[in-house]
Amino acid sequence: MIRIQEADFDVSTEITALRKGDLLVGAVVTFVGTVRDINEGSQIKGMTLEHYPGMTEKALDEIITQAKTRWEIRNTLVIHRVGSLLPEDQIVLVAVTSAHRGEAFAACEFIMDYLKTAAPFWKKEETSEGARWVDARVTDAAAMARWLKS
């Protein structure tokens, strides 16, 4: 399941719904990304996330399909917020269920690496020095590159 939304989410509620009724689930792995208050040495006052409706969901659906072909996972959930956010706000939830933890950990990391590098989201930070668009970090690109080899 994929949801792009402005509203915050409750991790516990989302996990409960994701695994409900699936007795084959033995592992649930989650990642929650939040807005930091400092990035690249600057104080972050807030952040704006933008996306292309329709295009973003299609791109995320494709990466989840890839994850399901690589690992034996039961279900996935990606919630990504857009709009204006403040430090400490939740940005993204990636949750993966499977029978065993190894599959869920790998798939969750794969999906998150894609989100950080190739998903069609644009992030603008508001700092004391002014607004700036944020690019993917070199470490994010390196993390994604390892999946392309396998």
BALORO-795095 format. One record per atom (N, C-alpha, C): residue in three letters; atom name; y, z, x. Coordinates in nm, 3 decimals. Example, Ala and Ser with C-alpha at 12.3 -4.5 7.8 and 13.67 -1.06 7.14 Angstrom:
ATOM  residu  atome        y        z        x
ATOM     Ala      N   -0.569    0.780    1.319
ATOM     Ala     CA   -0.450    0.780    1.230
ATOM     Ala      C   -0.330    0.780    1.320
ATOM     Ser      N   -0.225    0.708    1.285
ATOM     Ser     CA   -0.106    0.714    1.367
ATOM     Ser      C    0.003    0.787    1.290
***
This chain:
ATOM  residu  atome        y        z        x
ATOM     Met      N   -0.116    0.000    0.085
ATOM     Met     CA    0.000    0.000    0.000
ATOM     Met      C    0.123    0.000    0.090
ATOM     Ile      N    0.225   -0.070    0.048
ATOM     Ile     CA    0.351   -0.081    0.120
ATOM     Ile      C    0.465   -0.050    0.024
ATOM     Arg      N    0.557    0.037    0.070
ATOM     Arg     CA    0.677    0.063   -0.010
ATOM     Arg      C    0.798    0.065    0.082
ATOM     Ile      N    0.897   -0.012    0.048
ATOM     Ile     CA    1.027   -0.009    0.115
ATOM     Ile      C    1.122    0.055    0.014
ATOM     Gln      N    1.188    0.164    0.054
ATOM     Gln     CA    1.267    0.239   -0.043
ATOM     Gln      C    1.380    0.314    0.024
ATOM     Glu      N    1.481    0.348   -0.055
ATOM     Glu     CA    1.590    0.431   -0.006
ATOM     Glu      C    1.556    0.579   -0.017
ATOM     Ala      N    1.479    0.615   -0.117
ATOM     Ala     CA    1.448    0.756   -0.144
ATOM     Ala      C    1.357    0.815   -0.037
ATOM     Asp      N    1.371    0.945   -0.017
ATOM     Asp     CA    1.283    1.018    0.074
ATOM     Asp      C    1.143    1.024    0.013
ATOM     Phe      N    1.047    1.072    0.090
ATOM     Phe     CA    0.909    1.083    0.043
ATOM     Phe      C    0.853    1.219    0.084
ATOM     Asp      N    0.752    1.264    0.011
ATOM     Asp     CA    0.684    1.389    0.041
ATOM     Asp      C    0.549    1.355    0.103
ATOM     Val      N    0.531    1.390    0.229
ATOM     Val     CA    0.411    1.352    0.303
ATOM     Val      C    0.285    1.405    0.235
ATOM     Ser      N    0.284    1.529    0.196
ATOM     Ser     CA    0.166    1.588    0.133
ATOM     Ser      C    0.128    1.515    0.005
ATOM     Thr      N    0.225    1.486   -0.079
ATOM     Thr     CA    0.199    1.414   -0.204
ATOM     Thr      C    0.142    1.275   -0.175
ATOM     Glu      N    0.198    1.208   -0.076
ATOM     Glu     CA    0.152    1.072   -0.043
ATOM     Glu      C    0.010    1.072    0.011
ATOM     Ile      N   -0.023    1.169    0.097
ATOM     Ile     CA   -0.159    1.176    0.152
ATOM     Ile      C   -0.260    1.208    0.042
ATOM     Thr      N   -0.225    1.301   -0.044
ATOM     Thr     CA   -0.315    1.336   -0.155
ATOM     Thr      C   -0.346    1.214   -0.240
ATOM     Ala      N   -0.244    1.136   -0.273
ATOM     Ala     CA   -0.263    1.016   -0.356
ATOM     Ala      C   -0.344    0.911   -0.281
ATOM     Leu      N   -0.322    0.897   -0.151
ATOM     Leu     CA   -0.391    0.794   -0.072
ATOM     Leu      C   -0.542    0.818   -0.066
ATOM     Arg      N   -0.582    0.942   -0.054
ATOM     Arg     CA   -0.725    0.969   -0.037
ATOM     Arg      C   -0.796    1.011   -0.166
ATOM     Lys      N   -0.722    1.026   -0.273
ATOM     Lys     CA   -0.777    1.073   -0.399
ATOM     Lys      C   -0.894    0.985   -0.446
ATOM     Gly      N   -1.005    1.050   -0.477
ATOM     Gly     CA   -1.120    0.983   -0.534
ATOM     Gly      C   -1.205    0.905   -0.436
ATOM     Asp      N   -1.171    0.905   -0.309
ATOM     Asp     CA   -1.252    0.832   -0.210
ATOM     Asp      C   -1.331    0.933   -0.127
ATOM     Leu      N   -1.454    0.956   -0.166
ATOM     Leu     CA   -1.538    1.057   -0.100
ATOM     Leu      C   -1.589    1.011    0.036
ATOM     Leu      N   -1.567    0.885    0.073
ATOM     Leu     CA   -1.607    0.836    0.204
ATOM     Leu      C   -1.502    0.865    0.311
ATOM     Val      N   -1.386    0.916    0.271
ATOM     Val     CA   -1.281    0.949    0.367
ATOM     Val      C   -1.318    1.076    0.442
ATOM     Gly      N   -1.329    1.063    0.574
ATOM     Gly     CA   -1.355    1.178    0.660
ATOM     Gly      C   -1.238    1.207    0.751
ATOM     Ala      N   -1.140    1.115    0.754
ATOM     Ala     CA   -1.024    1.132    0.841
ATOM     Ala      C   -0.900    1.072    0.776
ATOM     Val      N   -0.790    1.142    0.793
ATOM     Val     CA   -0.659    1.091    0.752
ATOM     Val      C   -0.567    1.110    0.872
ATOM     Val      N   -0.512    1.000    0.921
ATOM     Val     CA   -0.418    1.007    1.032
ATOM     Val      C   -0.283    0.960    0.982
ATOM     Thr      N   -0.179    1.036    1.017
ATOM     Thr     CA   -0.045    1.001    0.973
ATOM     Thr      C    0.052    1.001    1.090
ATOM     Phe      N    0.156    0.923    1.073
ATOM     Phe     CA    0.271    0.925    1.164
ATOM     Phe      C    0.395    0.930    1.077
ATOM     Val      N    0.486    1.021    1.110
ATOM     Val     CA    0.614    1.029    1.042
ATOM     Val      C    0.723    1.012    1.147
ATOM     Gly      N    0.807    0.911    1.130
ATOM     Gly     CA    0.920    0.890    1.219
ATOM     Gly      C    1.045    0.946    1.155
ATOM     Thr      N    1.129    1.010    1.237
ATOM     Thr     CA    1.251    1.072    1.187
ATOM     Thr      C    1.372    1.026    1.268
ATOM     Val      N    1.489    1.047    1.213
ATOM     Val     CA    1.614    1.013    1.281
ATOM     Val      C    1.645    1.123    1.383
ATOM     Arg      N    1.661    1.081    1.509
ATOM     Arg     CA    1.700    1.175    1.615
ATOM     Arg      C    1.852    1.196    1.610
ATOM     Asp      N    1.898    1.304    1.671
ATOM     Asp     CA    2.042    1.328    1.677
ATOM     Asp      C    2.104    1.274    1.805
ATOM     Ile      N    2.022    1.236    1.902
ATOM     Ile     CA    2.072    1.177    2.027
ATOM     Ile      C    1.984    1.060    2.063
ATOM     Asn      N    2.045    0.948    2.101
ATOM     Asn     CA    1.972    0.830    2.146
ATOM     Asn      C    2.054    0.763    2.256
ATOM     Glu      N    1.989    0.731    2.365
ATOM     Glu     CA    2.054    0.666    2.478
ATOM     Glu      C    2.179    0.740    2.520
ATOM     Gly      N    2.172    0.873    2.519
ATOM     Gly     CA    2.282    0.956    2.565
ATOM     Gly      C    2.397    0.976    2.468
ATOM     Ser      N    2.389    0.919    2.350
ATOM     Ser     CA    2.497    0.932    2.252
ATOM     Ser      C    2.454    1.017    2.133
ATOM     Gln      N    2.549    1.093    2.082
ATOM     Gln     CA    2.526    1.172    1.961
ATOM     Gln      C    2.519    1.076    1.842
ATOM     Ile      N    2.414    1.089    1.763
ATOM     Ile     CA    2.396    1.004    1.645
ATOM     Ile      C    2.447    1.078    1.522
ATOM     Lys      N    2.544    1.016    1.455
ATOM     Lys     CA    2.599    1.074    1.333
ATOM     Lys      C    2.520    1.029    1.211
ATOM     Gly      N    2.464    0.910    1.219
ATOM     Gly     CA    2.388    0.854    1.109
ATOM     Gly      C    2.332    0.719    1.149
ATOM     Met      N    2.253    0.662    1.061
ATOM     Met     CA    2.188    0.536    1.087
ATOM     Met      C    2.178    0.457    0.958
ATOM     Thr      N    2.189    0.325    0.970
ATOM     Thr     CA    2.168    0.237    0.857
ATOM     Thr      C    2.053    0.144    0.889
ATOM     Leu      N    1.955    0.137    0.800
ATOM     Leu     CA    1.841    0.047    0.817
ATOM     Leu      C    1.850   -0.063    0.713
ATOM     Glu      N    1.833   -0.186    0.760
ATOM     Glu     CA    1.836   -0.303    0.673
ATOM     Glu      C    1.706   -0.381    0.686
ATOM     His      N    1.678   -0.465    0.585
ATOM     His     CA    1.559   -0.550    0.588
ATOM     His      C    1.581   -0.668    0.495
ATOM     Tyr      N    1.488   -0.765    0.502
ATOM     Tyr     CA    1.489   -0.877    0.409
ATOM     Tyr      C    1.382   -0.853    0.304
ATOM     Pro      N    1.421   -0.819    0.180
ATOM     Pro     CA    1.322   -0.796    0.075
ATOM     Pro      C    1.229   -0.917    0.060
ATOM     Gly      N    1.104   -0.888    0.039
ATOM     Gly     CA    1.003   -0.994    0.026
ATOM     Gly      C    0.946   -1.031    0.161
ATOM     Met      N    1.030   -1.068    0.255
ATOM     Met     CA    0.986   -1.103    0.389
ATOM     Met      C    0.927   -0.981    0.460
ATOM     Thr      N    0.990   -0.868    0.445
ATOM     Thr     CA    0.944   -0.746    0.510
ATOM     Thr      C    0.807   -0.705    0.456
ATOM     Glu      N    0.792   -0.704    0.326
ATOM     Glu     CA    0.664   -0.665    0.266
ATOM     Glu      C    0.552   -0.761    0.309
ATOM     Lys      N    0.582   -0.889    0.314
ATOM     Lys     CA    0.482   -0.987    0.357
ATOM     Lys      C    0.439   -0.963    0.501
ATOM     Ala      N    0.535   -0.937    0.589
ATOM     Ala     CA    0.503   -0.910    0.729
ATOM     Ala      C    0.419   -0.784    0.743
ATOM     Leu      N    0.452   -0.679    0.668
ATOM     Leu     CA    0.374   -0.555    0.675
ATOM     Leu      C    0.234   -0.574    0.617
ATOM     Asp      N    0.223   -0.651    0.512
ATOM     Asp     CA    0.092   -0.680    0.454
ATOM     Asp      C    0.003   -0.752    0.555
ATOM     Glu      N    0.061   -0.843    0.631
ATOM     Glu     CA   -0.016   -0.916    0.732
ATOM     Glu      C   -0.067   -0.823    0.842
ATOM     Ile      N    0.016   -0.728    0.887
ATOM     Ile     CA   -0.029   -0.638    0.993
ATOM     Ile      C   -0.135   -0.541    0.941
ATOM     Ile      N   -0.124   -0.500    0.816
ATOM     Ile     CA   -0.228   -0.413    0.759
ATOM     Ile      C   -0.359   -0.490    0.746
ATOM     Thr      N   -0.352   -0.616    0.708
ATOM     Thr     CA   -0.472   -0.701    0.702
ATOM     Thr      C   -0.537   -0.710    0.840
ATOM     Gln      N   -0.455   -0.728    0.943
ATOM     Gln     CA   -0.509   -0.733    1.080
ATOM     Gln      C   -0.577   -0.601    1.116
ATOM     Ala      N   -0.513   -0.490    1.080
ATOM     Ala     CA   -0.572   -0.359    1.111
ATOM     Ala      C   -0.708   -0.344    1.042
ATOM     Lys      N   -0.718   -0.391    0.919
ATOM     Lys     CA   -0.843   -0.379    0.845
ATOM     Lys      C   -0.953   -0.468    0.903
ATOM     Thr      N   -0.917   -0.576    0.970
ATOM     Thr     CA   -1.019   -0.660    1.034
ATOM     Thr      C   -1.061   -0.603    1.170
ATOM     Arg      N   -0.975   -0.524    1.234
ATOM     Arg     CA   -1.007   -0.466    1.365
ATOM     Arg      C   -1.086   -0.336    1.355
ATOM     Trp      N   -1.057   -0.255    1.253
ATOM     Trp     CA   -1.118   -0.124    1.241
ATOM     Trp      C   -1.173   -0.103    1.100
ATOM     Glu      N   -1.273   -0.019    1.090
ATOM     Glu     CA   -1.331    0.015    0.960
ATOM     Glu      C   -1.249    0.127    0.899
ATOM     Ile      N   -1.146    0.086    0.826
ATOM     Ile     CA   -1.060    0.184    0.762
ATOM     Ile      C   -1.073    0.171    0.611
ATOM     Arg      N   -1.047    0.279    0.543
ATOM     Arg     CA   -1.062    0.282    0.398
ATOM     Arg      C   -0.935    0.237    0.327
ATOM     Asn      N   -0.821    0.296    0.369
ATOM     Asn     CA   -0.697    0.268    0.299
ATOM     Asn      C   -0.579    0.289    0.392
ATOM     Thr      N   -0.467    0.230    0.357
ATOM     Thr     CA   -0.345    0.246    0.438
ATOM     Thr      C   -0.225    0.265    0.345
ATOM     Leu      N   -0.124    0.328    0.401
ATOM     Leu     CA    0.003    0.343    0.332
ATOM     Leu      C    0.114    0.332    0.435
ATOM     Val      N    0.211    0.247    0.407
ATOM     Val     CA    0.332    0.239    0.488
ATOM     Val      C    0.450    0.255    0.392
ATOM     Ile      N    0.529    0.359    0.418
ATOM     Ile     CA    0.654    0.378    0.346
ATOM     Ile      C    0.764    0.369    0.451
ATOM     His      N    0.857    0.278    0.433
ATOM     His     CA    0.969    0.265    0.526
ATOM     His      C    1.097    0.273    0.447
ATOM     Arg      N    1.183    0.362    0.489
ATOM     Arg     CA    1.311    0.379    0.420
ATOM     Arg      C    1.414    0.281    0.472
ATOM     Val      N    1.507    0.246    0.388
ATOM     Val     CA    1.621    0.163    0.423
ATOM     Val      C    1.746    0.232    0.369
ATOM     Gly      N    1.861    0.183    0.411
ATOM     Gly     CA    1.986    0.242    0.366
ATOM     Gly      C    2.040    0.339    0.469
ATOM     Ser      N    2.124    0.430    0.425
ATOM     Ser     CA    2.190    0.526    0.515
ATOM     Ser      C    2.106    0.651    0.531
ATOM     Leu      N    2.087    0.690    0.657
ATOM     Leu     CA    2.008    0.809    0.690
ATOM     Leu      C    2.086    0.896    0.787
ATOM     Leu      N    2.053    1.024    0.789
ATOM     Leu     CA    2.117    1.121    0.877
ATOM     Leu      C    2.014    1.179    0.974
ATOM     Pro      N    2.060    1.240    1.084
ATOM     Pro     CA    1.965    1.307    1.174
ATOM     Pro      C    1.875    1.403    1.096
ATOM     Glu      N    1.749    1.405    1.133
ATOM     Glu     CA    1.640    1.481    1.073
ATOM     Glu      C    1.578    1.414    0.952
ATOM     Asp      N    1.642    1.312    0.894
ATOM     Asp     CA    1.583    1.243    0.780
ATOM     Asp      C    1.455    1.171    0.822
ATOM     Gln      N    1.361    1.164    0.731
ATOM     Gln     CA    1.240    1.085    0.754
ATOM     Gln      C    1.273    0.937    0.739
ATOM     Ile      N    1.217    0.855    0.830
ATOM     Ile     CA    1.238    0.711    0.823
ATOM     Ile      C    1.113    0.640    0.773
ATOM     Val      N    1.000    0.676    0.831
ATOM     Val     CA    0.878    0.600    0.806
ATOM     Val      C    0.757    0.692    0.799
ATOM     Leu      N    0.663    0.654    0.713
ATOM     Leu     CA    0.532    0.718    0.706
ATOM     Leu      C    0.427    0.609    0.717
ATOM     Val      N    0.338    0.625    0.813
ATOM     Val     CA    0.219    0.540    0.822
ATOM     Val      C    0.100    0.633    0.807
ATOM     Ala      N    0.013    0.604    0.712
ATOM     Ala     CA   -0.106    0.686    0.689
ATOM     Ala      C   -0.227    0.594    0.678
ATOM     Val      N   -0.335    0.635    0.743
ATOM     Val     CA   -0.458    0.556    0.744
ATOM     Val      C   -0.575    0.649    0.717
ATOM     Thr      N   -0.665    0.606    0.627
ATOM     Thr     CA   -0.787    0.682    0.601
ATOM     Thr      C   -0.907    0.602    0.650
ATOM     Ser      N   -1.007    0.675    0.693
ATOM     Ser     CA   -1.133    0.613    0.736
ATOM     Ser      C   -1.243    0.719    0.731
ATOM     Ala      N   -1.364    0.676    0.758
ATOM     Ala     CA   -1.475    0.771    0.762
ATOM     Ala      C   -1.467    0.859    0.886
ATOM     His      N   -1.413    0.802    0.995
ATOM     His     CA   -1.410    0.874    1.123
ATOM     His      C   -1.272    0.865    1.186
ATOM     Arg      N   -1.235    0.965    1.263
ATOM     Arg     CA   -1.099    0.975    1.316
ATOM     Arg      C   -1.061    0.864    1.413
ATOM     Gly      N   -1.153    0.818    1.496
ATOM     Gly     CA   -1.119    0.717    1.596
ATOM     Gly      C   -1.063    0.590    1.535
ATOM     Glu      N   -1.126    0.544    1.428
ATOM     Glu     CA   -1.079    0.424    1.359
ATOM     Glu      C   -0.940    0.446    1.300
ATOM     Ala      N   -0.920    0.563    1.240
ATOM     Ala     CA   -0.791    0.592    1.176
ATOM     Ala      C   -0.680    0.606    1.279
ATOM     Phe      N   -0.708    0.674    1.391
ATOM     Phe     CA   -0.606    0.687    1.495
ATOM     Phe      C   -0.565    0.550    1.549
ATOM     Ala      N   -0.661    0.468    1.583
ATOM     Ala     CA   -0.631    0.336    1.639
ATOM     Ala      C   -0.552    0.250    1.541
ATOM     Ala      N   -0.595    0.246    1.418
ATOM     Ala     CA   -0.526    0.163    1.318
ATOM     Ala      C   -0.384    0.213    1.293
ATOM     Cys      N   -0.365    0.343    1.286
ATOM     Cys     CA   -0.232    0.400    1.264
ATOM     Cys      C   -0.139    0.364    1.380
ATOM     Glu      N   -0.189    0.378    1.501
ATOM     Glu     CA   -0.108    0.346    1.618
ATOM     Glu      C   -0.074    0.196    1.623
ATOM     Phe      N   -0.169    0.113    1.591
ATOM     Phe     CA   -0.149   -0.033    1.587
ATOM     Phe      C   -0.039   -0.068    1.486
ATOM     Ile      N   -0.047   -0.014    1.366
ATOM     Ile     CA    0.053   -0.043    1.263
ATOM     Ile      C    0.191    0.007    1.307
ATOM     Met      N    0.197    0.126    1.364
ATOM     Met     CA    0.326    0.180    1.406
ATOM     Met      C    0.385    0.100    1.521
ATOM     Asp      N    0.302    0.058    1.616
ATOM     Asp     CA    0.353   -0.026    1.726
ATOM     Asp      C    0.412   -0.155    1.673
ATOM     Tyr      N    0.349   -0.214    1.573
ATOM     Tyr     CA    0.403   -0.335    1.511
ATOM     Tyr      C    0.538   -0.305    1.444
ATOM     Leu      N    0.545   -0.196    1.372
ATOM     Leu     CA    0.670   -0.160    1.303
ATOM     Leu      C    0.785   -0.145    1.402
ATOM     Lys      N    0.758   -0.088    1.518
ATOM     Lys     CA    0.862   -0.064    1.618
ATOM     Lys      C    0.908   -0.192    1.688
ATOM     Thr      N    0.825   -0.296    1.690
ATOM     Thr     CA    0.858   -0.413    1.771
ATOM     Thr      C    0.882   -0.541    1.692
ATOM     Ala      N    0.807   -0.563    1.585
ATOM     Ala     CA    0.808   -0.696    1.523
ATOM     Ala      C    0.839   -0.697    1.374
ATOM     Ala      N    0.838   -0.584    1.310
ATOM     Ala     CA    0.868   -0.583    1.166
ATOM     Ala      C    1.015   -0.617    1.144
ATOM     Pro      N    1.045   -0.689    1.038
ATOM     Pro     CA    1.183   -0.732    1.013
ATOM     Pro      C    1.271   -0.622    0.953
ATOM     Phe      N    1.300   -0.524    1.038
ATOM     Phe     CA    1.396   -0.418    1.007
ATOM     Phe      C    1.505   -0.420    1.113
ATOM     Trp      N    1.626   -0.387    1.072
ATOM     Trp     CA    1.737   -0.380    1.165
ATOM     Trp      C    1.801   -0.244    1.152
ATOM     Lys      N    1.827   -0.182    1.269
ATOM     Lys     CA    1.875   -0.045    1.273
ATOM     Lys      C    2.012   -0.041    1.341
ATOM     Lys      N    2.110    0.017    1.272
ATOM     Lys     CA    2.243    0.035    1.329
ATOM     Lys      C    2.273    0.184    1.333
ATOM     Glu      N    2.306    0.233    1.453
ATOM     Glu     CA    2.340    0.373    1.470
ATOM     Glu      C    2.491    0.392    1.468
ATOM     Glu      N    2.533    0.501    1.406
ATOM     Glu     CA    2.673    0.543    1.408
ATOM     Glu      C    2.684    0.654    1.511
ATOM     Thr      N    2.762    0.628    1.617
ATOM     Thr     CA    2.779    0.726    1.723
ATOM     Thr      C    2.926    0.763    1.734
ATOM     Ser      N    2.956    0.862    1.818
ATOM     Ser     CA    3.096    0.899    1.840
ATOM     Ser      C    3.172    0.787    1.910
ATOM     Glu      N    3.100    0.696    1.976
ATOM     Glu     CA    3.162    0.581    2.043
ATOM     Glu      C    3.175    0.461    1.949
ATOM     Gly      N    3.121    0.469    1.830
ATOM     Gly     CA    3.124    0.359    1.734
ATOM     Gly      C    2.984    0.317    1.693
ATOM     Ala      N    2.976    0.209    1.616
ATOM     Ala     CA    2.846    0.161    1.566
ATOM     Ala      C    2.781    0.067    1.668
ATOM     Arg      N    2.647    0.071    1.672
ATOM     Arg     CA    2.573   -0.021    1.760
ATOM     Arg      C    2.437   -0.052    1.697
ATOM     Trp      N    2.396   -0.178    1.714
ATOM     Trp     CA    2.264   -0.221    1.671
ATOM     Trp      C    2.163   -0.177    1.775
ATOM     Val      N    2.044   -0.138    1.732
ATOM     Val     CA    1.942   -0.085    1.821
ATOM     Val      C    1.830   -0.188    1.837
ATOM     Asp      N    1.797   -0.218    1.962
ATOM     Asp     CA    1.686   -0.308    1.994
ATOM     Asp      C    1.560   -0.226    2.018
ATOM     Ala      N    1.445   -0.293    2.010
ATOM     Ala     CA    1.319   -0.228    2.045
ATOM     Ala      C    1.324   -0.192    2.193
ATOM     Arg      N    1.267   -0.078    2.228
ATOM     Arg     CA    1.263   -0.035    2.368
ATOM     Arg      C    1.154   -0.110    2.443
ATOM     Val      N    1.169   -0.116    2.574
ATOM     Val     CA    1.070   -0.180    2.659
ATOM     Val      C    0.934   -0.114    2.641
ATOM     Thr      N    0.933    0.017    2.626
ATOM     Thr     CA    0.806    0.089    2.608
ATOM     Thr      C    0.738    0.051    2.477
ATOM     Asp      N    0.819    0.021    2.373
ATOM     Asp     CA    0.761   -0.023    2.245
ATOM     Asp      C    0.695   -0.159    2.261
ATOM     Ala      N    0.760   -0.249    2.333
ATOM     Ala     CA    0.704   -0.382    2.356
ATOM     Ala      C    0.575   -0.373    2.437
ATOM     Ala      N    0.571   -0.286    2.535
ATOM     Ala     CA    0.450   -0.268    2.616
ATOM     Ala      C    0.336   -0.213    2.531
ATOM     Ala      N    0.369   -0.122    2.442
ATOM     Ala     CA    0.266   -0.065    2.353
ATOM     Ala      C    0.208   -0.174    2.264
ATOM     Met      N    0.293   -0.261    2.211
ATOM     Met     CA    0.244   -0.369    2.124
ATOM     Met      C    0.165   -0.472    2.203
ATOM     Ala      N    0.205   -0.498    2.326
ATOM     Ala     CA    0.138   -0.600    2.409
ATOM     Ala      C   -0.009   -0.568    2.431
ATOM     Arg      N   -0.042   -0.442    2.439
ATOM     Arg     CA   -0.185   -0.408    2.463
ATOM     Arg      C   -0.274   -0.448    2.347
ATOM     Trp      N   -0.217   -0.452    2.225
ATOM     Trp     CA   -0.298   -0.494    2.109
ATOM     Trp      C   -0.320   -0.644    2.109
ATOM     Leu      N   -0.227   -0.718    2.167
ATOM     Leu     CA   -0.240   -0.863    2.171
ATOM     Leu      C   -0.351   -0.906    2.265
ATOM     Lys      N   -0.384   -0.820    2.364
ATOM     Lys     CA   -0.491   -0.848    2.460
ATOM     Lys      C   -0.629   -0.824    2.401
ATOM     Ser      N   -0.635   -0.735    2.304
ATOM     Ser     CA   -0.768   -0.697    2.249
ATOM     Ser      C   -0.802   -0.772    2.123
***
